[in-house]
Structure formats: C-alpha cells, structure tokens
Amino acid sequence: MPRLWEKGEPLDQRVLRYTAEEDHRLDERLVPYDVRASIAHATMLKERGLLAASDCEAIAQGLQALADSHARGEWSIRLEDEDCHTALESRLTEQIGEAGGRVHLARSRNDQVLAALRLYLRDEVESLAGEVGQAVQELTELAVRQGELELPGYTHLQRAMPSSVALWAHGFAAELQDDQQGLRATRRRLDKNPLGSAAGYGVPVLPIDRERTRELLDFEVVHEPVTAVQLSRGKAEAHVLFEVALLMQDLGRLAADLVLFATQEFAFVKLPDALTTGSSIMPQKRNPDLFELVRGRSGQAHAWLLEVLSVPVKLTSGYHRDLQLIKAPLFRGIDAAHDTVLLMTHALGDVAFRPENIELDPSLFAAEQAYRLVIDEGIPFREAYRRIADELKE
C-alpha cells in the first residue's frame, strides 16, 4: 500500500531516506498509542453514522491484533512506511480489506501524530515521576541508616558549617520531589485532544464529535480552536524536556557530590564495587564512571531541550515538516532520564558513608559561636562576627 499522502507519483529514494530519516525507527514506541487513538476515532465515526458498525469492529480488532503482534516483535516499521501511521493502515488494509481504508476519514496525519504522541508522553511522564519517587525513597532510607553522621557543609568547595548525612540526603530528596511534581505538571499541555483538528483547519461537512474522542482517550479538554493545535507543536514536548533537564541537573549534582566524596582525599563514601570500573593500566584503581556520566548527561539534557526549542521558533502558523525533528531529542531525553533515575536509585541503596574518615574541625562552628555571643552578651552580630574572626586568626 502507498504512503498515506501518495497520489501515484514516484518518490525519489534519496528524498525518502532524507525525509523519513530515523522517523520510522523512532515511531516504534508510538504503535500502541496510534492504535488506541485510531480505535477511538473509528468508534466516534461509527457513532456519528460515518462508519458501519461491522467496519468499526473489523478496524478495532485488526488494529489491536497488529499492536499485539508488534509487541511480540513479529513486525516493525520499514523505511518505505515512513512512520507508524502508514505502517499500521497498510497492514490493516491487507488484513481486513476495504474497511481498512475507511479509518482515515475525517483526520489528517497531523492530528493523528499529535494524538499518539500526547498519549505516549502522558504515560512516560507518569512512569518517570514514579521512578523519581523510588529515588526519593532510597535517599530517605539512606538518611535513616546513617542520618546522624555529621558532615562538613561546603560553600565555594570550602568547609563552611556543620551538616549531616540526613541534611544532605533530605536536601536532594526534597528537590527530586519537586522534580516529580514538575513532571506531573506537564499534563496541562499534554491533556488536550487534538483529534478533529485534522491538518489544522478542522473537518468540513462531516458531523464529527471531538468531545467523544476526548472522552474515549481520557483527555481533559478538546484543543480549541483547531488552528491552535499546530501552533502548540513543540510546547508540550519542550515542557517535558524542561522538567527532564531540571531532574537530570539534580541527579547530576548528586552524582558530582558522590564522585567528590569518593576520592581518596575526601574518602567520605564507599561506592558499590559493582557500579564502578577499573583501569586498564593501574591495578589499584576503581573509577566512578557511572556517576561521572550521570554528571555529564545532565548537560546533554539541556542540549536536547534547546534542540526542541529551536525547531518551531521561526515557523509560521500551520504545519511544517521541520516539526518532525522534535522527536529524536525528545525521545533521547526521556530515555536518558529513565535510565539515569533507575541507575541512581539502584546505586543509592549501596552507598555507604565512612564515619572513620569524617572529622569536623572547630572552625565549622564559627557562625554558631557568633550567634551565642549575640544571645549571651546582647552585642550586635557584626561585633560578634569580628570577635570570633579574630579568635580564629589567633
């Protein structure tokens, strides 16, 4: 079967390779979501008298069978398909005949793509938020195990004031909880039903019901007006990647602390041997490669966000093929976030602070001593500050 947009003219294979690029591979993850959205669309068409009940049943059963066989690895999207949408419709028509050609009535690939993508992102955001919750739990358990152990607190990488394992762990846990809330807040942009906007200007003549597909797909609202749908492309995706970037930044700073604390100069923590690597030349070495790469990928997350933001920034209204380029950095960011959270969660369960190597020198209590002078003698803080500073000099 030809691609959804073909009208019989041949397509230069070089153009196909350039325009489809890796899109057919990226779309593998969207297959179950496109199936779900297509079944909802077909159900609406049937209820509006635009599709026979028998055709709707054949479409729904055929699409579900294709989703199941795809999940089993029995077929994949080919370059010739371009994307999951052509791949599904062509295979559906091969299986059920003419009825397969009726599923695309009253929709465009534009609203079809966006419906599948938003359904996918909703699931990914919730899954990632749940994984972040597990990391928070591991930090909380670390605080329970070793929370009373005192640590020096640092500013400018200089010893500053007393801290503890509990304060250190709970600080990161609180920020990860904030990231968790931020991820879930992206639902505001993801929960809008794009189906029925078609190519961006609605569906003429046909009595479609956008509210019905909203209900079937559990979107919060219908995306209105239809012209806003294509203008929104890239915004929800960037919002998700923004929250991913903040999450990766927090995980990167956590990893940076562990890399520093594991050095022989600090020796505050023992990292699990199974999560460190060796040197090809120095027999004594154990390297914190995992934690260094977490630190590095936090910078990549910012780059993926910028890549997505740069695509729609100078586009006019309506759909443009440039928007296809959003998928790759979006999926890379989501995949990296999942992998990073899961690995850091696993690692935290085996991180152990080493109390025998941690000492707090008296200078860390200088601020406390100044406050005590203010309380005991009623002098201004600045006078107390200078007096303690002079004592430390001596």
VEXPADREN-463537 format. One record per residue (C-alpha): x, y, z; chain; residue number from 1; residue in one letter. Coordinates in steps of 0.25 Angstrom, whole numbers, plus 5000, padded with zeros to 4 digits. Example, Ala and Ser with C-alpha at 12.3 -4.5 7.8 and 13.67 -1.06 7.14 Angstrom:
REM residues 2
- 5049, 4982, 5031, A, 1, A
- 5055, 4996, 5029, A, 2, S
REM end
This chain:
REM residues 394
- 5000, 5000, 5000, A, 1, M
- 5005, 5014, 4997, A, 2, P
- 5008, 5024, 5008, A, 3, R
- 4996, 5032, 5013, A, 4, L
- 5000, 5044, 5005, A, 5, W
- 5003, 5037, 4992, A, 6, E
- 4995, 5040, 4979, A, 7, K
- 5002, 5031, 4969, A, 8, G
- 5015, 5039, 4966, A, 9, E
- 5028, 5033, 4969, A, 10, P
- 5037, 5038, 4980, A, 11, L
- 5052, 5039, 4979, A, 12, D
- 5058, 5029, 4989, A, 13, Q
- 5068, 5039, 4993, A, 14, R
- 5057, 5048, 4997, A, 15, V
- 5051, 5037, 5005, A, 16, L
- 5063, 5034, 5012, A, 17, R
- 5065, 5049, 5016, A, 18, Y
- 5051, 5052, 5020, A, 19, T
- 5048, 5039, 5027, A, 20, A
- 5062, 5038, 5033, A, 21, E
- 5061, 5031, 5046, A, 22, E
- 5046, 5034, 5048, A, 23, D
- 5041, 5020, 5045, A, 24, H
- 5050, 5015, 5056, A, 25, R
- 5046, 5025, 5066, A, 26, L
- 5032, 5022, 5063, A, 27, D
- 5033, 5008, 5068, A, 28, E
- 5029, 5013, 5082, A, 29, R
- 5017, 5020, 5077, A, 30, L
- 5010, 5008, 5071, A, 31, V
- 5001, 5004, 5083, A, 32, P
- 4997, 5019, 5084, A, 33, Y
- 4993, 5021, 5070, A, 34, D
- 4985, 5008, 5071, A, 35, V
- 4978, 5013, 5083, A, 36, R
- 4975, 5027, 5076, A, 37, A
- 4971, 5021, 5063, A, 38, S
- 4961, 5011, 5070, A, 39, I
- 4955, 5023, 5078, A, 40, A
- 4954, 5031, 5065, A, 41, H
- 4947, 5019, 5058, A, 42, A
- 4937, 5018, 5069, A, 43, T
- 4934, 5032, 5068, A, 44, M
- 4931, 5031, 5053, A, 45, L
- 4922, 5019, 5055, A, 46, K
- 4914, 5027, 5066, A, 47, E
- 4912, 5038, 5056, A, 48, R
- 4907, 5030, 5045, A, 49, G
- 4920, 5031, 5037, A, 50, L
- 4925, 5017, 5038, A, 51, L
- 4917, 5004, 5038, A, 52, A
- 4917, 4996, 5051, A, 53, A
- 4923, 4984, 5044, A, 54, S
- 4935, 4992, 5038, A, 55, D
- 4937, 4999, 5052, A, 56, C
- 4938, 4985, 5059, A, 57, E
- 4948, 4980, 5048, A, 58, A
- 4956, 4992, 5049, A, 59, I
- 4957, 4991, 5064, A, 60, A
- 4960, 4976, 5064, A, 61, Q
- 4970, 4977, 5053, A, 62, G
- 4978, 4989, 5060, A, 63, L
- 4978, 4982, 5073, A, 64, Q
- 4984, 4970, 5066, A, 65, A
- 4994, 4978, 5060, A, 66, L
- 4998, 4985, 5073, A, 67, A
- 4999, 4971, 5079, A, 68, D
- 5008, 4965, 5068, A, 69, S
- 5017, 4977, 5068, A, 70, H
- 5019, 4976, 5083, A, 71, A
- 5023, 4961, 5081, A, 72, R
- 5033, 4966, 5071, A, 73, G
- 5027, 4960, 5059, A, 74, E
- 5027, 4972, 5050, A, 75, W
- 5034, 4986, 5050, A, 76, S
- 5033, 4999, 5043, A, 77, I
- 5041, 5000, 5030, A, 78, R
- 5047, 5012, 5023, A, 79, L
- 5037, 5010, 5012, A, 80, E
- 5026, 5012, 5022, A, 81, D
- 5032, 5025, 5027, A, 82, E
- 5024, 5025, 5040, A, 83, D
- 5015, 5016, 5049, A, 84, C
- 5003, 5022, 5043, A, 85, H
- 5005, 5017, 5029, A, 86, T
- 5011, 5004, 5034, A, 87, A
- 4998, 5001, 5042, A, 88, L
- 4988, 5006, 5032, A, 89, E
- 4995, 4998, 5021, A, 90, S
- 4995, 4985, 5029, A, 91, R
- 4981, 4987, 5034, A, 92, L
- 4976, 4988, 5019, A, 93, T
- 4984, 4976, 5016, A, 94, E
- 4977, 4968, 5027, A, 95, Q
- 4963, 4973, 5027, A, 96, I
- 4961, 4979, 5013, A, 97, G
- 4953, 4991, 5009, A, 98, E
- 4949, 4995, 5023, A, 99, A
- 4964, 4998, 5026, A, 100, G
- 4963, 5009, 5016, A, 101, G
- 4952, 5016, 5024, A, 102, R
- 4959, 5018, 5037, A, 103, V
- 4966, 5031, 5032, A, 104, H
- 4953, 5038, 5029, A, 105, L
- 4952, 5052, 5036, A, 106, A
- 4966, 5052, 5041, A, 107, R
- 4980, 5056, 5036, A, 108, S
- 4993, 5050, 5039, A, 109, R
- 4996, 5064, 5047, A, 110, N
- 4985, 5061, 5057, A, 111, D
- 4988, 5046, 5057, A, 112, Q
- 5002, 5048, 5060, A, 113, V
- 5000, 5058, 5071, A, 114, L
- 4989, 5049, 5078, A, 115, A
- 4999, 5037, 5078, A, 116, A
- 5010, 5046, 5083, A, 117, L
- 5002, 5052, 5095, A, 118, R
- 4997, 5039, 5099, A, 119, L
- 5011, 5033, 5099, A, 120, Y
- 5016, 5046, 5107, A, 121, L
- 5005, 5045, 5118, A, 122, R
- 5010, 5030, 5121, A, 123, D
- 5024, 5034, 5120, A, 124, E
- 5023, 5045, 5130, A, 125, V
- 5015, 5037, 5140, A, 126, E
- 5025, 5026, 5139, A, 127, S
- 5037, 5035, 5141, A, 128, L
- 5030, 5042, 5152, A, 129, A
- 5028, 5029, 5159, A, 130, G
- 5043, 5025, 5157, A, 131, E
- 5047, 5038, 5163, A, 132, V
- 5039, 5034, 5175, A, 133, G
- 5047, 5022, 5177, A, 134, Q
- 5060, 5030, 5177, A, 135, A
- 5054, 5039, 5188, A, 136, V
- 5051, 5026, 5196, A, 137, Q
- 5065, 5022, 5195, A, 138, E
- 5070, 5035, 5199, A, 139, L
- 5061, 5035, 5211, A, 140, T
- 5065, 5021, 5215, A, 141, E
- 5080, 5026, 5214, A, 142, L
- 5076, 5037, 5224, A, 143, A
- 5070, 5026, 5233, A, 144, V
- 5083, 5017, 5232, A, 145, R
- 5093, 5028, 5234, A, 146, Q
- 5086, 5041, 5236, A, 147, G
- 5092, 5044, 5250, A, 148, E
- 5106, 5044, 5244, A, 149, L
- 5112, 5058, 5244, A, 150, E
- 5117, 5064, 5231, A, 151, L
- 5124, 5077, 5227, A, 152, P
- 5115, 5086, 5219, A, 153, G
- 5122, 5093, 5208, A, 154, Y
- 5121, 5107, 5200, A, 155, T
- 5131, 5110, 5189, A, 156, H
- 5136, 5096, 5192, A, 157, L
- 5142, 5101, 5205, A, 158, Q
- 5137, 5096, 5218, A, 159, R
- 5126, 5105, 5223, A, 160, A
- 5117, 5100, 5234, A, 161, M
- 5113, 5086, 5240, A, 162, P
- 5103, 5078, 5233, A, 163, S
- 5099, 5063, 5233, A, 164, S
- 5096, 5051, 5225, A, 165, V
- 5081, 5053, 5228, A, 166, A
- 5082, 5068, 5223, A, 167, L
- 5090, 5064, 5211, A, 168, W
- 5080, 5053, 5207, A, 169, A
- 5068, 5060, 5210, A, 170, H
- 5072, 5072, 5202, A, 171, G
- 5073, 5064, 5190, A, 172, F
- 5061, 5056, 5193, A, 173, A
- 5053, 5069, 5194, A, 174, A
- 5058, 5074, 5181, A, 175, E
- 5055, 5061, 5174, A, 176, L
- 5041, 5062, 5179, A, 177, Q
- 5040, 5076, 5173, A, 178, D
- 5044, 5070, 5160, A, 179, D
- 5033, 5059, 5162, A, 180, Q
- 5023, 5070, 5163, A, 181, Q
- 5029, 5078, 5151, A, 182, G
- 5028, 5065, 5142, A, 183, L
- 5013, 5063, 5146, A, 184, R
- 5010, 5078, 5143, A, 185, A
- 5013, 5076, 5129, A, 186, T
- 5000, 5069, 5128, A, 187, R
- 4994, 5083, 5126, A, 188, R
- 4999, 5083, 5112, A, 189, R
- 4998, 5068, 5109, A, 190, L
- 4983, 5067, 5113, A, 191, D
- 4977, 5074, 5101, A, 192, K
- 4970, 5065, 5090, A, 193, N
- 4976, 5069, 5076, A, 194, P
- 4967, 5059, 5068, A, 195, L
- 4957, 5066, 5059, A, 196, G
- 4967, 5078, 5056, A, 197, S
- 4972, 5070, 5044, A, 198, A
- 4982, 5078, 5036, A, 199, A
- 4980, 5090, 5045, A, 200, G
- 4967, 5095, 5040, A, 201, Y
- 4957, 5085, 5044, A, 202, G
- 4948, 5075, 5037, A, 203, V
- 4938, 5081, 5027, A, 204, P
- 4924, 5076, 5024, A, 205, V
- 4925, 5063, 5033, A, 206, L
- 4918, 5063, 5047, A, 207, P
- 4930, 5058, 5055, A, 208, I
- 4929, 5059, 5070, A, 209, D
- 4943, 5064, 5076, A, 210, R
- 4937, 5063, 5090, A, 211, E
- 4934, 5048, 5088, A, 212, R
- 4949, 5045, 5085, A, 213, T
- 4953, 5053, 5096, A, 214, R
- 4945, 5045, 5105, A, 215, E
- 4950, 5032, 5099, A, 216, L
- 4964, 5035, 5101, A, 217, L
- 4963, 5042, 5114, A, 218, D
- 4968, 5055, 5110, A, 219, F
- 4964, 5067, 5120, A, 220, E
- 4959, 5076, 5109, A, 221, V
- 4957, 5078, 5094, A, 222, V
- 4969, 5086, 5088, A, 223, H
- 4962, 5099, 5083, A, 224, E
- 4961, 5105, 5073, A, 225, P
- 4966, 5096, 5062, A, 226, V
- 4977, 5106, 5058, A, 227, T
- 4983, 5106, 5071, A, 228, A
- 4987, 5091, 5070, A, 229, V
- 4998, 5092, 5061, A, 230, Q
- 5003, 5105, 5067, A, 231, L
- 5005, 5097, 5080, A, 232, S
- 5014, 5087, 5074, A, 233, R
- 5027, 5087, 5082, A, 234, G
- 5022, 5094, 5094, A, 235, K
- 5018, 5081, 5102, A, 236, A
- 5030, 5074, 5097, A, 237, E
- 5039, 5085, 5102, A, 238, A
- 5031, 5086, 5115, A, 239, H
- 5034, 5071, 5117, A, 240, V
- 5049, 5073, 5114, A, 241, L
- 5050, 5085, 5123, A, 242, F
- 5045, 5077, 5134, A, 243, E
- 5055, 5066, 5130, A, 244, V
- 5066, 5075, 5129, A, 245, A
- 5063, 5080, 5144, A, 246, L
- 5062, 5066, 5148, A, 247, L
- 5075, 5062, 5141, A, 248, M
- 5082, 5074, 5147, A, 249, Q
- 5078, 5070, 5161, A, 250, D
- 5083, 5056, 5159, A, 251, L
- 5096, 5061, 5153, A, 252, G
- 5099, 5069, 5165, A, 253, R
- 5096, 5057, 5174, A, 254, L
- 5106, 5049, 5165, A, 255, A
- 5116, 5060, 5166, A, 256, A
- 5116, 5060, 5181, A, 257, D
- 5118, 5045, 5181, A, 258, L
- 5129, 5046, 5171, A, 259, V
- 5136, 5056, 5180, A, 260, L
- 5133, 5049, 5193, A, 261, F
- 5138, 5036, 5188, A, 262, A
- 5152, 5042, 5185, A, 263, T
- 5164, 5037, 5193, A, 264, Q
- 5165, 5052, 5198, A, 265, E
- 5151, 5052, 5204, A, 266, F
- 5148, 5037, 5205, A, 267, A
- 5135, 5041, 5211, A, 268, F
- 5127, 5030, 5204, A, 269, V
- 5129, 5016, 5199, A, 270, K
- 5123, 5014, 5185, A, 271, L
- 5118, 5000, 5181, A, 272, P
- 5129, 4992, 5174, A, 273, D
- 5118, 4986, 5164, A, 274, A
- 5115, 5000, 5160, A, 275, L
- 5130, 5005, 5158, A, 276, T
- 5140, 5001, 5147, A, 277, T
- 5155, 4998, 5147, A, 278, G
- 5167, 5004, 5140, A, 279, S
- 5174, 4997, 5128, A, 280, S
- 5187, 5001, 5133, A, 281, I
- 5187, 5003, 5148, A, 282, M
- 5183, 4991, 5157, A, 283, P
- 5179, 4999, 5169, A, 284, Q
- 5168, 5008, 5162, A, 285, K
- 5153, 5008, 5164, A, 286, R
- 5146, 5019, 5155, A, 287, N
- 5133, 5025, 5157, A, 288, P
- 5129, 5025, 5143, A, 289, D
- 5114, 5023, 5145, A, 290, L
- 5114, 5035, 5153, A, 291, F
- 5123, 5043, 5144, A, 292, E
- 5113, 5040, 5132, A, 293, L
- 5101, 5044, 5140, A, 294, V
- 5108, 5057, 5143, A, 295, R
- 5111, 5059, 5128, A, 296, G
- 5097, 5055, 5123, A, 297, R
- 5091, 5066, 5132, A, 298, S
- 5098, 5075, 5122, A, 299, G
- 5093, 5067, 5110, A, 300, Q
- 5078, 5069, 5115, A, 301, A
- 5080, 5084, 5114, A, 302, H
- 5084, 5082, 5099, A, 303, A
- 5072, 5073, 5096, A, 304, W
- 5063, 5084, 5101, A, 305, L
- 5070, 5095, 5093, A, 306, L
- 5069, 5086, 5081, A, 307, E
- 5054, 5084, 5082, A, 308, V
- 5052, 5099, 5085, A, 309, L
- 5060, 5103, 5073, A, 310, S
- 5051, 5095, 5063, A, 311, V
- 5038, 5103, 5064, A, 312, P
- 5044, 5117, 5068, A, 313, V
- 5043, 5123, 5054, A, 314, K
- 5032, 5115, 5047, A, 315, L
- 5019, 5122, 5042, A, 316, T
- 5006, 5116, 5046, A, 317, S
- 5001, 5103, 5041, A, 318, G
- 5008, 5090, 5040, A, 319, Y
- 5023, 5089, 5035, A, 320, H
- 5031, 5077, 5033, A, 321, R
- 5042, 5083, 5042, A, 322, D
- 5034, 5079, 5054, A, 323, L
- 5038, 5064, 5051, A, 324, Q
- 5051, 5068, 5056, A, 325, L
- 5046, 5069, 5070, A, 326, I
- 5044, 5054, 5072, A, 327, K
- 5059, 5050, 5073, A, 328, A
- 5063, 5059, 5084, A, 329, P
- 5050, 5057, 5091, A, 330, L
- 5052, 5042, 5092, A, 331, F
- 5066, 5043, 5095, A, 332, R
- 5063, 5052, 5107, A, 333, G
- 5052, 5043, 5112, A, 334, I
- 5061, 5030, 5110, A, 335, D
- 5073, 5036, 5117, A, 336, A
- 5064, 5041, 5129, A, 337, A
- 5058, 5027, 5131, A, 338, H
- 5072, 5021, 5131, A, 339, D
- 5078, 5031, 5140, A, 340, T
- 5068, 5031, 5150, A, 341, V
- 5067, 5015, 5151, A, 342, L
- 5082, 5014, 5152, A, 343, L
- 5084, 5025, 5162, A, 344, M
- 5073, 5019, 5170, A, 345, T
- 5080, 5005, 5170, A, 346, H
- 5093, 5011, 5173, A, 347, A
- 5088, 5019, 5185, A, 348, L
- 5084, 5006, 5192, A, 349, G
- 5098, 5002, 5193, A, 350, D
- 5105, 5016, 5196, A, 351, V
- 5111, 5016, 5210, A, 352, A
- 5117, 5028, 5217, A, 353, F
- 5130, 5025, 5225, A, 354, R
- 5130, 5031, 5238, A, 355, P
- 5144, 5028, 5241, A, 356, E
- 5149, 5038, 5231, A, 357, N
- 5140, 5049, 5234, A, 358, I
- 5144, 5060, 5244, A, 359, E
- 5138, 5073, 5247, A, 360, L
- 5149, 5084, 5251, A, 361, D
- 5145, 5095, 5261, A, 362, P
- 5145, 5106, 5250, A, 363, S
- 5132, 5100, 5245, A, 364, L
- 5125, 5105, 5258, A, 365, F
- 5129, 5119, 5256, A, 366, A
- 5115, 5124, 5252, A, 367, A
- 5109, 5117, 5263, A, 368, E
- 5119, 5123, 5273, A, 369, Q
- 5116, 5137, 5268, A, 370, A
- 5101, 5135, 5270, A, 371, Y
- 5103, 5130, 5284, A, 372, R
- 5111, 5143, 5287, A, 373, L
- 5099, 5151, 5282, A, 374, V
- 5090, 5143, 5291, A, 375, I
- 5099, 5143, 5303, A, 376, D
- 5104, 5157, 5303, A, 377, E
- 5094, 5165, 5295, A, 378, G
- 5104, 5170, 5285, A, 379, I
- 5102, 5173, 5271, A, 380, P
- 5104, 5162, 5261, A, 381, F
- 5115, 5169, 5254, A, 382, R
- 5123, 5171, 5266, A, 383, E
- 5121, 5156, 5270, A, 384, A
- 5125, 5153, 5256, A, 385, Y
- 5138, 5161, 5257, A, 386, R
- 5142, 5155, 5271, A, 387, R
- 5141, 5141, 5266, A, 388, I
- 5148, 5144, 5253, A, 389, A
- 5160, 5150, 5262, A, 390, D
- 5160, 5138, 5271, A, 391, E
- 5161, 5129, 5259, A, 392, L
- 5173, 5137, 5254, A, 393, K
- 5180, 5135, 5267, A, 394, E
REM end
